[in-house]
Amino acid sequence: QVHLVESGGDLVQAGGSLRLTCTIDKSIFNINRWCWYRQAAGQSRDMVACETIYDQPRYVNSVKGRFTISRDYARRQSTLQMNNLKAEDTGVYYCNADPPYTDWWGQGTQVTVSS
């Protein structure tokens, strides 16, 4: 059974920062691409950032210049640094591969940005 455990979500004011982490099973950590996905209430779960071993990270336009994705090999984690948060960043954040595996979804971590 694969385990992905997201953490770091919180309630913050607009303009604030958060750092999300996803702790990843050793058996799957070294895949090519890890991504973060966001699901706002009543909406679909969409990719916001991906990092790959062999290429530059990719970001959805709305977070470019504010979010930074990285991989921490020592801690076996994917991290998402989120700066200058906006109300529209509110949602539950998940990590997964790209394309995502259905049975890899974790519980996610809630980010709420108050305006």
N, C-alpha and C positions, 0 to 999 in steps of 0.2 A: 504494500500500500504506500503510495506516494504521499509525502507530507510537504506542504508549503504553508508556512505560518507568517502571516503579515502582521505588522505592528507599527506603532508610531502615530496613528491617527489621533486627532484631538479636535477640540473646538478652538478656533483662533479668529482673531479679527482680520478684516481685509488688510492686506499689506504685510501680514505676518509670514512666518516660515514654519515648515515642518519637514522632518526627515523620516521617511517611511523605510522600513526594512522588511525583507522577505527572507526568512531562513529556509534553506532548501536542502532536501535530502541529498546525501553524498552521492547516491546512485545516479542522480540526474543532473547534478550541478553543472557539469561541463558540456552541456548542450550548447549549440551555436548561439542561440538567441533567447534572451529573457526580456519580457515586456511587463509593463504595468498597464492595467486596465482600470477604467472608472465606470461605475454605474450610478447615475443619479436616480432619484426616486421616480419610478414610473417610466424609466428610459432603458435603452439597451446598454449592454456592457461594451464599451468601446476602448480601443487601444489609445493610450496617451503617449507612451514612450517605449522604445525598444533599444536594447544594446546588443551588439553582435561581436563575436570574437574577431571577425575578419573585416569589419567595415565600421563606418561612423555611426553613432547613435541616430535614431530617427525620432522625431517628435511630431505630434499633431500641432497644427499651426497655432492653436490657441494657447499652447504652453511654451512655445519656443522662446528662449531667452530667459525663462523663469524657472523651468524644471531641468534637472540634470540627473540622468540615470547612470548608474555605474554598477560594477560587480566587484565584490570584496571576496577575493579568493581565500584569504586567511580565515574569515568568519563564515564562509560559504553562504553569502547573502547577496541579494540584489537590493540596491538602495535607490531611493528616489528622493532627491533633495528638491523641495518645493519652496520657492521664494516669491515674494510679492503676490501672495495668494489673493484670489478674487472669489466673490460669492459663487460664480459659475464653476469653480473647482470643487464645490461640495459634492460629495458622493462617497460610495464605498469603493475602496481601491484594492485591487487584487494583482498578484503576479501570476504569470503563466508563460508558457512557451508561445511561439508564433509559427504556425497557427496554434491556438490554445487546445490543450487536451481536456476533454470534458471532465474526466475523473481526477484531474489535478487541481481543480479549483479549491482554494482554502476558504476560510471564513471571512477573509477580507478585513480591512480596517477602515473605520468611519472617519472621514474628514468633513468637518463642518466649518464653513467660513462665514462669519457674520459681517454684514455690511454696515 
